[in-house]
Amino acid sequence: MLQRGEPLYQKGQLIPDKTDVLITHGPPKGIGDQASQGFRCFNAGCIDLLHRIDKLSLRAHGFGHID
């Protein structure tokens, strides 16, 4: 539950390169992250997480919800 930006980016860099299975609290940007506020829909996932998992060879990534 870090603020987006540098703190979250740095935490993502701690995920080992040889990770097979990753479990995170929230989703990466654009993957299972659609949210709405009134009539407005948007993707609420984390772009830094998306960039990090794109560099990994994951077998599975499980994540929780968007508020």
N, CA, C and O atoms as a Tripos MOL2 file, in Angstrom:
@<TRIPOS>MOLECULE
protein
  268   267    67     0     0
PROTEIN
NO_CHARGES

@<TRIPOS>ATOM
      1 N           0.8270   -1.1840    0.0000 N.3       1 MET1
      2 CA          0.0000    0.0000    0.0000 C.3       1 MET1
      3 C           0.8780    1.2570    0.0000 C.2       1 MET1
      4 O           0.6340    2.1980    0.7550 O.2       1 MET1
      5 N           1.8750    1.2560   -0.8360 N.am      2 LEU2
      6 CA          2.7420    2.4300   -0.9720 C.3       2 LEU2
      7 C           2.1520    3.4110   -1.9630 C.2       2 LEU2
      8 O           1.3120    3.0500   -2.7870 O.2       2 LEU2
      9 N           2.5960    4.6510   -1.8790 N.am      3 GLN3
     10 CA          2.2140    5.6470   -2.8690 C.3       3 GLN3
     11 C           2.8250    5.2600   -4.2060 C.2       3 GLN3
     12 O           3.9350    4.7300   -4.2640 O.2       3 GLN3
     13 N           2.1010    5.5250   -5.2640 N.am      4 ARG4
     14 CA          2.6460    5.2500   -6.5960 C.3       4 ARG4
     15 C           3.8060    6.1850   -6.8770 C.2       4 ARG4
     16 O           3.9400    7.2420   -6.2610 O.2       4 ARG4
     17 N           4.6180    5.7850   -7.7950 N.am      5 GLY5
     18 CA          5.8070    6.5620   -8.1180 C.3       5 GLY5
     19 C           7.0450    5.8540   -7.6040 C.2       5 GLY5
     20 O           7.0850    4.6260   -7.5410 O.2       5 GLY5
     21 N           8.0320    6.6120   -7.2450 N.am      6 GLU6
     22 CA          9.3430    6.0710   -6.8630 C.3       6 GLU6
     23 C           9.2850    5.0250   -5.7460 C.2       6 GLU6
     24 O           9.9430    3.9920   -5.8740 O.2       6 GLU6
     25 N           8.5310    5.2360   -4.6510 N.am      7 PRO7
     26 CA          8.5140    4.2080   -3.5940 C.3       7 PRO7
     27 C           8.0050    2.8550   -4.0950 C.2       7 PRO7
     28 O           8.5660    1.8150   -3.7490 O.2       7 PRO7
     29 N           6.9660    2.8650   -4.8920 N.am      8 LEU8
     30 CA          6.4110    1.6140   -5.3990 C.3       8 LEU8
     31 C           7.3080    1.0050   -6.4700 C.2       8 LEU8
     32 O           7.4540   -0.2150   -6.5400 O.2       8 LEU8
     33 N           7.8990    1.8400   -7.2920 N.am      9 TYR9
     34 CA          8.8490    1.3610   -8.2970 C.3       9 TYR9
     35 C          10.0070    0.6300   -7.6190 C.2       9 TYR9
     36 O          10.3780   -0.4680   -8.0320 O.2       9 TYR9
     37 N          10.5740    1.2380   -6.5820 N.am     10 GLN10
     38 CA         11.6990    0.6250   -5.8670 C.3      10 GLN10
     39 C          11.3030   -0.7060   -5.2300 C.2      10 GLN10
     40 O          12.0870   -1.6560   -5.2420 O.2      10 GLN10
     41 N          10.1060   -0.7810   -4.6800 N.am     11 LYS11
     42 CA          9.6410   -2.0390   -4.0740 C.3      11 LYS11
     43 C           9.5170   -3.1240   -5.1430 C.2      11 LYS11
     44 O           9.8540   -4.2820   -4.8950 O.2      11 LYS11
     45 N           9.0370   -2.7550   -6.3210 N.am     12 GLY12
     46 CA          8.9130   -3.7170   -7.4110 C.3      12 GLY12
     47 C          10.2480   -4.2710   -7.8680 C.2      12 GLY12
     48 O          10.3340   -5.4120   -8.3230 O.2      12 GLY12
     49 N          11.2830   -3.4640   -7.7470 N.am     13 GLN13
     50 CA         12.6140   -3.9150   -8.1540 C.3      13 GLN13
     51 C          13.1550   -4.9990   -7.2280 C.2      13 GLN13
     52 O          14.1210   -5.6800   -7.5710 O.2      13 GLN13
     53 N          12.5420   -5.1640   -6.0610 N.am     14 LEU14
     54 CA         12.9580   -6.2080   -5.1230 C.3      14 LEU14
     55 C          12.4200   -7.5930   -5.5060 C.2      14 LEU14
     56 O          12.8380   -8.5990   -4.9330 O.2      14 LEU14
     57 N          11.4950   -7.6490   -6.4720 N.am     15 ILE15
     58 CA         10.9830   -8.9420   -6.9310 C.3      15 ILE15
     59 C          12.1170   -9.6330   -7.6900 C.2      15 ILE15
     60 O          12.6140   -9.0950   -8.6790 O.2      15 ILE15
     61 N          12.5260  -10.8090   -7.2410 N.am     16 PRO16
     62 CA         13.6390  -11.4980   -7.9030 C.3      16 PRO16
     63 C          13.3500  -11.8080   -9.3720 C.2      16 PRO16
     64 O          12.2180  -12.1230   -9.7380 O.2      16 PRO16
     65 N          14.3770  -11.7160  -10.2000 N.am     17 ASP17
     66 CA         14.2330  -11.9810  -11.6290 C.3      17 ASP17
     67 C          13.7700  -13.3980  -11.9150 C.2      17 ASP17
     68 O          13.1160  -13.6330  -12.9310 O.2      17 ASP17
     69 N          14.0910  -14.3470  -11.0510 N.am     18 LYS18
     70 CA         13.7480  -15.7540  -11.2800 C.3      18 LYS18
     71 C          12.4460  -16.1660  -10.5930 C.2      18 LYS18
     72 O          12.2710  -17.3360  -10.2560 O.2      18 LYS18
     73 N          11.5420  -15.2270  -10.3850 N.am     19 THR19
     74 CA         10.2650  -15.5100   -9.7430 C.3      19 THR19
     75 C           9.3690  -16.3040  -10.6940 C.2      19 THR19
     76 O           9.2190  -15.9380  -11.8600 O.2      19 THR19
     77 N           8.7740  -17.3930  -10.1940 N.am     20 ASP20
     78 CA          7.8330  -18.1990  -10.9810 C.3      20 ASP20
     79 C           6.3850  -17.7940  -10.7120 C.2      20 ASP20
     80 O           5.5810  -17.6820  -11.6370 O.2      20 ASP20
     81 N           6.0610  -17.5750   -9.4380 N.am     21 VAL21
     82 CA          4.7040  -17.2380   -9.0280 C.3      21 VAL21
     83 C           4.7590  -15.9600   -8.1910 C.2      21 VAL21
     84 O           5.5460  -15.8510   -7.2510 O.2      21 VAL21
     85 N           3.9220  -15.0130   -8.5470 N.am     22 LEU22
     86 CA          3.8860  -13.7310   -7.8500 C.3      22 LEU22
     87 C           2.4730  -13.4710   -7.3480 C.2      22 LEU22
     88 O           1.5040  -13.6580   -8.0850 O.2      22 LEU22
     89 N           2.3530  -13.0430   -6.1060 N.am     23 ILE23
     90 CA          1.0610  -12.6570   -5.5310 C.3      23 ILE23
     91 C           1.2000  -11.2160   -5.0550 C.2      23 ILE23
     92 O           2.0760  -10.8960   -4.2520 O.2      23 ILE23
     93 N           0.3250  -10.3570   -5.5600 N.am     24 THR24
     94 CA          0.3380   -8.9500   -5.1670 C.3      24 THR24
     95 C          -1.0520   -8.5510   -4.6800 C.2      24 THR24
     96 O          -2.0470   -9.2110   -4.9780 O.2      24 THR24
     97 N          -1.0930   -7.4750   -3.9390 N.am     25 HIS25
     98 CA         -2.3780   -6.9950   -3.4120 C.3      25 HIS25
     99 C          -3.2910   -6.5260   -4.5370 C.2      25 HIS25
    100 O          -4.4650   -6.8930   -4.5830 O.2      25 HIS25
    101 N          -2.7590   -5.7280   -5.4330 N.am     26 GLY26
    102 CA         -3.5570   -5.1820   -6.5260 C.3      26 GLY26
    103 C          -3.0190   -5.6210   -7.8740 C.2      26 GLY26
    104 O          -1.9500   -6.2260   -7.9500 O.2      26 GLY26
    105 N          -3.7500   -5.3210   -8.9340 N.am     27 PRO27
    106 CA         -3.3630   -5.7470  -10.2740 C.3      27 PRO27
    107 C          -2.4180   -4.7750  -10.9720 C.2      27 PRO27
    108 O          -2.2710   -3.6240  -10.5610 O.2      27 PRO27
    109 N          -1.7870   -5.2570  -12.0270 N.am     28 PRO28
    110 CA         -1.0250   -4.3530  -12.8760 C.3      28 PRO28
    111 C          -1.9820   -3.5450  -13.7670 C.2      28 PRO28
    112 O          -3.1310   -3.9390  -13.9690 O.2      28 PRO28
    113 N          -1.5120   -2.4490  -14.2790 N.am     29 LYS29
    114 CA         -2.3240   -1.5810  -15.1440 C.3      29 LYS29
    115 C          -2.8440   -2.3530  -16.3580 C.2      29 LYS29
    116 O          -2.0710   -2.9850  -17.0780 O.2      29 LYS29
    117 N          -4.1670   -2.2960  -16.5780 N.am     30 GLY30
    118 CA         -4.7770   -2.8750  -17.7570 C.3      30 GLY30
    119 C          -5.1320   -4.3500  -17.6830 C.2      30 GLY30
    120 O          -5.6430   -4.9120  -18.6520 O.2      30 GLY30
    121 N          -4.8690   -4.9860  -16.5450 N.am     31 ILE31
    122 CA         -5.1640   -6.4180  -16.4020 C.3      31 ILE31
    123 C          -6.0770   -6.6090  -15.1890 C.2      31 ILE31
    124 O          -5.6150   -6.5580  -14.0490 O.2      31 ILE31
    125 N          -7.3490   -6.8250  -15.4290 N.am     32 GLY32
    126 CA         -8.2990   -7.0470  -14.3360 C.3      32 GLY32
    127 C          -8.4300   -5.8720  -13.3990 C.2      32 GLY32
    128 O          -8.6980   -6.0480  -12.2110 O.2      32 GLY32
    129 N          -8.2430   -4.6710  -13.9220 N.am     33 ASP33
    130 CA         -8.2110   -3.4990  -13.0370 C.3      33 ASP33
    131 C          -9.2610   -2.4410  -13.3630 C.2      33 ASP33
    132 O          -9.1300   -1.2910  -12.9440 O.2      33 ASP33
    133 N         -10.2970   -2.8170  -14.1050 N.am     34 GLN34
    134 CA        -11.2940   -1.8110  -14.4610 C.3      34 GLN34
    135 C         -12.0910   -1.3940  -13.2330 C.2      34 GLN34
    136 O         -12.5900   -2.2320  -12.4810 O.2      34 GLN34
    137 N         -12.1970   -0.1090  -13.0510 N.am     35 ALA35
    138 CA        -12.9250    0.4710  -11.9270 C.3      35 ALA35
    139 C         -13.8520    1.5470  -12.4740 C.2      35 ALA35
    140 O         -13.7230    1.9670  -13.6240 O.2      35 ALA35
    141 N         -14.7740    1.9800  -11.6530 N.am     36 SER36
    142 CA        -15.6600    3.0560  -12.0910 C.3      36 SER36
    143 C         -15.8950    4.0310  -10.9530 C.2      36 SER36
    144 O         -15.8370    3.6900   -9.7720 O.2      36 SER36
    145 N         -16.1600    5.2460  -11.3620 N.am     37 GLN37
    146 CA        -16.4820    6.3100  -10.4180 C.3      37 GLN37
    147 C         -17.5870    7.1230  -11.0810 C.2      37 GLN37
    148 O         -17.3360    7.8990  -12.0030 O.2      37 GLN37
    149 N         -18.7980    6.9380  -10.6050 N.am     38 GLY38
    150 CA        -19.9280    7.5520  -11.2850 C.3      38 GLY38
    151 C         -20.0930    6.9050  -12.6480 C.2      38 GLY38
    152 O         -20.2080    5.6840  -12.7520 O.2      38 GLY38
    153 N         -20.1060    7.7150  -13.6870 N.am     39 PHE39
    154 CA        -20.2330    7.2020  -15.0530 C.3      39 PHE39
    155 C         -18.8760    7.0080  -15.7230 C.2      39 PHE39
    156 O         -18.8090    6.6190  -16.8890 O.2      39 PHE39
    157 N         -17.8150    7.2710  -15.0050 N.am     40 ARG40
    158 CA        -16.4670    7.1990  -15.5740 C.3      40 ARG40
    159 C         -15.8320    5.8500  -15.2650 C.2      40 ARG40
    160 O         -15.7680    5.4440  -14.1050 O.2      40 ARG40
    161 N         -15.3650    5.1570  -16.2940 N.am     41 CYS41
    162 CA        -14.6340    3.9000  -16.1190 C.3      41 CYS41
    163 C         -13.1640    4.1470  -16.4230 C.2      41 CYS41
    164 O         -12.8280    4.9440  -17.2980 O.2      41 CYS41
    165 N         -12.2990    3.4640  -15.7030 N.am     42 PHE42
    166 CA        -10.8630    3.6480  -15.9010 C.3      42 PHE42
    167 C         -10.1160    2.4260  -15.4040 C.2      42 PHE42
    168 O         -10.6550    1.6150  -14.6500 O.2      42 PHE42
    169 N          -8.8710    2.3030  -15.8360 N.am     43 ASN43
    170 CA         -7.9860    1.2450  -15.3650 C.3      43 ASN43
    171 C          -7.2060    1.7750  -14.1760 C.2      43 ASN43
    172 O          -6.4720    2.7580  -14.2870 O.2      43 ASN43
    173 N          -7.3720    1.1160  -13.0390 N.am     44 ALA44
    174 CA         -6.7960    1.6100  -11.7970 C.3      44 ALA44
    175 C          -5.5580    0.8370  -11.3390 C.2      44 ALA44
    176 O          -5.0380    1.0940  -10.2530 O.2      44 ALA44
    177 N          -5.0870   -0.0960  -12.1460 N.am     45 GLY45
    178 CA         -3.9210   -0.8830  -11.7610 C.3      45 GLY45
    179 C          -2.6300   -0.0840  -11.7870 C.2      45 GLY45
    180 O          -2.6140    1.0860  -12.1690 O.2      45 GLY45
    181 N          -1.5700   -0.7210  -11.3830 N.am     46 CYS46
    182 CA         -0.2670   -0.0730  -11.2110 C.3      46 CYS46
    183 C           0.6140   -0.2400  -12.4550 C.2      46 CYS46
    184 O           0.9180   -1.3610  -12.8610 O.2      46 CYS46
    185 N           1.0120    0.8660  -13.0450 N.am     47 ILE47
    186 CA          1.8680    0.8410  -14.2310 C.3      47 ILE47
    187 C           3.2680    0.3250  -13.8990 C.2      47 ILE47
    188 O           3.8800   -0.3590  -14.7190 O.2      47 ILE47
    189 N           3.7800    0.6430  -12.7130 N.am     48 ASP48
    190 CA          5.1060    0.1490  -12.3230 C.3      48 ASP48
    191 C           5.1040   -1.3680  -12.1820 C.2      48 ASP48
    192 O           6.0730   -2.0290  -12.5560 O.2      48 ASP48
    193 N           4.0220   -1.9190  -11.6440 N.am     49 LEU49
    194 CA          3.9120   -3.3750  -11.5360 C.3      49 LEU49
    195 C           3.8370   -4.0000  -12.9220 C.2      49 LEU49
    196 O           4.4540   -5.0380  -13.1610 O.2      49 LEU49
    197 N           3.0990   -3.3940  -13.8310 N.am     50 LEU50
    198 CA          3.0200   -3.8960  -15.1970 C.3      50 LEU50
    199 C           4.3970   -3.9400  -15.8470 C.2      50 LEU50
    200 O           4.7610   -4.9380  -16.4700 O.2      50 LEU50
    201 N           5.1580   -2.8690  -15.7050 N.am     51 HIS51
    202 CA          6.5000   -2.8270  -16.2920 C.3      51 HIS51
    203 C           7.4070   -3.9050  -15.6860 C.2      51 HIS51
    204 O           8.2120   -4.5120  -16.3920 O.2      51 HIS51
    205 N           7.2730   -4.1370  -14.3800 N.am     52 ARG52
    206 CA          8.1220   -5.1440  -13.7290 C.3      52 ARG52
    207 C           7.7480   -6.5480  -14.1780 C.2      52 ARG52
    208 O           8.6300   -7.3430  -14.5010 O.2      52 ARG52
    209 N           6.4500   -6.8730  -14.2070 N.am     53 ILE53
    210 CA          6.0780   -8.2430  -14.5750 C.3      53 ILE53
    211 C           6.3530   -8.5180  -16.0520 C.2      53 ILE53
    212 O           6.5290   -9.6720  -16.4440 O.2      53 ILE53
    213 N           6.3920   -7.4750  -16.8710 N.am     54 ASP54
    214 CA          6.7510   -7.6650  -18.2830 C.3      54 ASP54
    215 C           8.1870   -8.1580  -18.4420 C.2      54 ASP54
    216 O           8.5290   -8.7540  -19.4630 O.2      54 ASP54
    217 N           9.0220   -7.9150  -17.4440 N.am     55 LYS55
    218 CA         10.4240   -8.3310  -17.5030 C.3      55 LYS55
    219 C          10.6530   -9.7020  -16.8660 C.2      55 LYS55
    220 O          11.7730  -10.2130  -16.8760 O.2      55 LYS55
    221 N           9.5980  -10.2940  -16.3140 N.am     56 LEU56
    222 CA          9.7050  -11.5820  -15.6360 C.3      56 LEU56
    223 C           9.1110  -12.6820  -16.4950 C.2      56 LEU56
    224 O           8.2990  -12.4130  -17.3800 O.2      56 LEU56
    225 N           9.5070  -13.9080  -16.2410 N.am     57 SER57
    226 CA          8.9270  -15.0790  -16.9100 C.3      57 SER57
    227 C           8.0430  -15.8160  -15.9070 C.2      57 SER57
    228 O           8.3500  -16.9320  -15.4880 O.2      57 SER57
    229 N           6.9510  -15.1750  -15.5360 N.am     58 LEU58
    230 CA          6.0590  -15.7350  -14.5280 C.3      58 LEU58
    231 C           5.2460  -16.8950  -15.0860 C.2      58 LEU58
    232 O           4.8320  -16.8860  -16.2450 O.2      58 LEU58
    233 N           5.0280  -17.8920  -14.2370 N.am     59 ARG59
    234 CA          4.0790  -18.9600  -14.5650 C.3      59 ARG59
    235 C           2.6830  -18.5390  -14.1590 C.2      59 ARG59
    236 O           1.7030  -18.9250  -14.7960 O.2      59 ARG59
    237 N           2.5860  -17.7420  -13.0910 N.am     60 ALA60
    238 CA          1.2890  -17.2880  -12.6000 C.3      60 ALA60
    239 C           1.4530  -15.9980  -11.8130 C.2      60 ALA60
    240 O           2.4630  -15.7820  -11.1440 O.2      60 ALA60
    241 N           0.4400  -15.1450  -11.9080 N.am     61 HIS61
    242 CA          0.3900  -13.9230  -11.1030 C.3      61 HIS61
    243 C          -1.0150  -13.8010  -10.5490 C.2      61 HIS61
    244 O          -1.9740  -13.5980  -11.2940 O.2      61 HIS61
    245 N          -1.1290  -13.9270   -9.2380 N.am     62 GLY62
    246 CA         -2.4080  -13.7550   -8.5610 C.3      62 GLY62
    247 C          -2.4360  -12.3970   -7.8830 C.2      62 GLY62
    248 O          -1.4390  -11.9540   -7.3120 O.2      62 GLY62
    249 N          -3.5780  -11.7450   -7.9490 N.am     63 PHE63
    250 CA         -3.7030  -10.4410   -7.2910 C.3      63 PHE63
    251 C          -5.1170  -10.2420   -6.7880 C.2      63 PHE63
    252 O          -6.0500  -10.9360   -7.1920 O.2      63 PHE63
    253 N          -5.2460   -9.2880   -5.9070 N.am     64 GLY64
    254 CA         -6.5130   -8.9970   -5.2680 C.3      64 GLY64
    255 C          -7.4000   -8.0830   -6.0750 C.2      64 GLY64
    256 O          -7.6090   -8.2990   -7.2680 O.2      64 GLY64
    257 N          -7.9030   -7.0970   -5.4460 N.am     65 HIS65
    258 CA         -8.9900   -6.2900   -5.9830 C.3      65 HIS65
    259 C          -8.6260   -4.8240   -6.1540 C.2      65 HIS65
    260 O          -7.5930   -4.3430   -5.6890 O.2      65 HIS65
    261 N          -9.5110   -4.1550   -6.8330 N.am     66 ILE66
    262 CA         -9.4660   -2.7010   -6.9280 C.3      66 ILE66
    263 C         -10.6260   -2.1800   -6.0970 C.2      66 ILE66
    264 O         -11.7470   -2.6730   -6.2170 O.2      66 ILE66
    265 N         -10.3650   -1.1870   -5.2550 N.am     67 ASP67
    266 CA        -11.4310   -0.6140   -4.4270 C.3      67 ASP67
    267 C         -12.4580    0.0860   -5.2650 C.2      67 ASP67
    268 O         -13.4260    0.6270   -4.7310 O.2      67 ASP67
@<TRIPOS>BOND
     1     1     2 1
     2     2     3 1
     3     3     4 2
     4     3     5 am
     5     5     6 1
     6     6     7 1
     7     7     8 2
     8     7     9 am
     9     9    10 1
    10    10    11 1
    11    11    12 2
    12    11    13 am
    13    13    14 1
    14    14    15 1
    15    15    16 2
    16    15    17 am
    17    17    18 1
    18    18    19 1
    19    19    20 2
    20    19    21 am
    21    21    22 1
    22    22    23 1
    23    23    24 2
    24    23    25 am
    25    25    26 1
    26    26    27 1
    27    27    28 2
    28    27    29 am
    29    29    30 1
    30    30    31 1
    31    31    32 2
    32    31    33 am
    33    33    34 1
    34    34    35 1
    35    35    36 2
    36    35    37 am
    37    37    38 1
    38    38    39 1
    39    39    40 2
    40    39    41 am
    41    41    42 1
    42    42    43 1
    43    43    44 2
    44    43    45 am
    45    45    46 1
    46    46    47 1
    47    47    48 2
    48    47    49 am
    49    49    50 1
    50    50    51 1
    51    51    52 2
    52    51    53 am
    53    53    54 1
    54    54    55 1
    55    55    56 2
    56    55    57 am
    57    57    58 1
    58    58    59 1
    59    59    60 2
    60    59    61 am
    61    61    62 1
    62    62    63 1
    63    63    64 2
    64    63    65 am
    65    65    66 1
    66    66    67 1
    67    67    68 2
    68    67    69 am
    69    69    70 1
    70    70    71 1
    71    71    72 2
    72    71    73 am
    73    73    74 1
    74    74    75 1
    75    75    76 2
    76    75    77 am
    77    77    78 1
    78    78    79 1
    79    79    80 2
    80    79    81 am
    81    81    82 1
    82    82    83 1
    83    83    84 2
    84    83    85 am
    85    85    86 1
    86    86    87 1
    87    87    88 2
    88    87    89 am
    89    89    90 1
    90    90    91 1
    91    91    92 2
    92    91    93 am
    93    93    94 1
    94    94    95 1
    95    95    96 2
    96    95    97 am
    97    97    98 1
    98    98    99 1
    99    99   100 2
   100    99   101 am
   101   101   102 1
   102   102   103 1
   103   103   104 2
   104   103   105 am
   105   105   106 1
   106   106   107 1
   107   107   108 2
   108   107   109 am
   109   109   110 1
   110   110   111 1
   111   111   112 2
   112   111   113 am
   113   113   114 1
   114   114   115 1
   115   115   116 2
   116   115   117 am
   117   117   118 1
   118   118   119 1
   119   119   120 2
   120   119   121 am
   121   121   122 1
   122   122   123 1
   123   123   124 2
   124   123   125 am
   125   125   126 1
   126   126   127 1
   127   127   128 2
   128   127   129 am
   129   129   130 1
   130   130   131 1
   131   131   132 2
   132   131   133 am
   133   133   134 1
   134   134   135 1
   135   135   136 2
   136   135   137 am
   137   137   138 1
   138   138   139 1
   139   139   140 2
   140   139   141 am
   141   141   142 1
   142   142   143 1
   143   143   144 2
   144   143   145 am
   145   145   146 1
   146   146   147 1
   147   147   148 2
   148   147   149 am
   149   149   150 1
   150   150   151 1
   151   151   152 2
   152   151   153 am
   153   153   154 1
   154   154   155 1
   155   155   156 2
   156   155   157 am
   157   157   158 1
   158   158   159 1
   159   159   160 2
   160   159   161 am
   161   161   162 1
   162   162   163 1
   163   163   164 2
   164   163   165 am
   165   165   166 1
   166   166   167 1
   167   167   168 2
   168   167   169 am
   169   169   170 1
   170   170   171 1
   171   171   172 2
   172   171   173 am
   173   173   174 1
   174   174   175 1
   175   175   176 2
   176   175   177 am
   177   177   178 1
   178   178   179 1
   179   179   180 2
   180   179   181 am
   181   181   182 1
   182   182   183 1
   183   183   184 2
   184   183   185 am
   185   185   186 1
   186   186   187 1
   187   187   188 2
   188   187   189 am
   189   189   190 1
   190   190   191 1
   191   191   192 2
   192   191   193 am
   193   193   194 1
   194   194   195 1
   195   195   196 2
   196   195   197 am
   197   197   198 1
   198   198   199 1
   199   199   200 2
   200   199   201 am
   201   201   202 1
   202   202   203 1
   203   203   204 2
   204   203   205 am
   205   205   206 1
   206   206   207 1
   207   207   208 2
   208   207   209 am
   209   209   210 1
   210   210   211 1
   211   211   212 2
   212   211   213 am
   213   213   214 1
   214   214   215 1
   215   215   216 2
   216   215   217 am
   217   217   218 1
   218   218   219 1
   219   219   220 2
   220   219   221 am
   221   221   222 1
   222   222   223 1
   223   223   224 2
   224   223   225 am
   225   225   226 1
   226   226   227 1
   227   227   228 2
   228   227   229 am
   229   229   230 1
   230   230   231 1
   231   231   232 2
   232   231   233 am
   233   233   234 1
   234   234   235 1
   235   235   236 2
   236   235   237 am
   237   237   238 1
   238   238   239 1
   239   239   240 2
   240   239   241 am
   241   241   242 1
   242   242   243 1
   243   243   244 2
   244   243   245 am
   245   245   246 1
   246   246   247 1
   247   247   248 2
   248   247   249 am
   249   249   250 1
   250   250   251 1
   251   251   252 2
   252   251   253 am
   253   253   254 1
   254   254   255 1
   255   255   256 2
   256   255   257 am
   257   257   258 1
   258   258   259 1
   259   259   260 2
   260   259   261 am
   261   261   262 1
   262   262   263 1
   263   263   264 2
   264   263   265 am
   265   265   266 1
   266   266   267 1
   267   267   268 2
@<TRIPOS>SUBSTRUCTURE
     1 MET1         2 RESIDUE 1 A MET
     2 LEU2         6 RESIDUE 1 A LEU
     3 GLN3        10 RESIDUE 1 A GLN
     4 ARG4        14 RESIDUE 1 A ARG
     5 GLY5        18 RESIDUE 1 A GLY
     6 GLU6        22 RESIDUE 1 A GLU
     7 PRO7        26 RESIDUE 1 A PRO
     8 LEU8        30 RESIDUE 1 A LEU
     9 TYR9        34 RESIDUE 1 A TYR
    10 GLN10       38 RESIDUE 1 A GLN
    11 LYS11       42 RESIDUE 1 A LYS
    12 GLY12       46 RESIDUE 1 A GLY
    13 GLN13       50 RESIDUE 1 A GLN
    14 LEU14       54 RESIDUE 1 A LEU
    15 ILE15       58 RESIDUE 1 A ILE
    16 PRO16       62 RESIDUE 1 A PRO
    17 ASP17       66 RESIDUE 1 A ASP
    18 LYS18       70 RESIDUE 1 A LYS
    19 THR19       74 RESIDUE 1 A THR
    20 ASP20       78 RESIDUE 1 A ASP
    21 VAL21       82 RESIDUE 1 A VAL
    22 LEU22       86 RESIDUE 1 A LEU
    23 ILE23       90 RESIDUE 1 A ILE
    24 THR24       94 RESIDUE 1 A THR
    25 HIS25       98 RESIDUE 1 A HIS
    26 GLY26      102 RESIDUE 1 A GLY
    27 PRO27      106 RESIDUE 1 A PRO
    28 PRO28      110 RESIDUE 1 A PRO
    29 LYS29      114 RESIDUE 1 A LYS
    30 GLY30      118 RESIDUE 1 A GLY
    31 ILE31      122 RESIDUE 1 A ILE
    32 GLY32      126 RESIDUE 1 A GLY
    33 ASP33      130 RESIDUE 1 A ASP
    34 GLN34      134 RESIDUE 1 A GLN
    35 ALA35      138 RESIDUE 1 A ALA
    36 SER36      142 RESIDUE 1 A SER
    37 GLN37      146 RESIDUE 1 A GLN
    38 GLY38      150 RESIDUE 1 A GLY
    39 PHE39      154 RESIDUE 1 A PHE
    40 ARG40      158 RESIDUE 1 A ARG
    41 CYS41      162 RESIDUE 1 A CYS
    42 PHE42      166 RESIDUE 1 A PHE
    43 ASN43      170 RESIDUE 1 A ASN
    44 ALA44      174 RESIDUE 1 A ALA
    45 GLY45      178 RESIDUE 1 A GLY
    46 CYS46      182 RESIDUE 1 A CYS
    47 ILE47      186 RESIDUE 1 A ILE
    48 ASP48      190 RESIDUE 1 A ASP
    49 LEU49      194 RESIDUE 1 A LEU
    50 LEU50      198 RESIDUE 1 A LEU
    51 HIS51      202 RESIDUE 1 A HIS
    52 ARG52      206 RESIDUE 1 A ARG
    53 ILE53      210 RESIDUE 1 A ILE
    54 ASP54      214 RESIDUE 1 A ASP
    55 LYS55      218 RESIDUE 1 A LYS
    56 LEU56      222 RESIDUE 1 A LEU
    57 SER57      226 RESIDUE 1 A SER
    58 LEU58      230 RESIDUE 1 A LEU
    59 ARG59      234 RESIDUE 1 A ARG
    60 ALA60      238 RESIDUE 1 A ALA
    61 HIS61      242 RESIDUE 1 A HIS
    62 GLY62      246 RESIDUE 1 A GLY
    63 PHE63      250 RESIDUE 1 A PHE
    64 GLY64      254 RESIDUE 1 A GLY
    65 HIS65      258 RESIDUE 1 A HIS
    66 ILE66      262 RESIDUE 1 A ILE
    67 ASP67      266 RESIDUE 1 A ASP
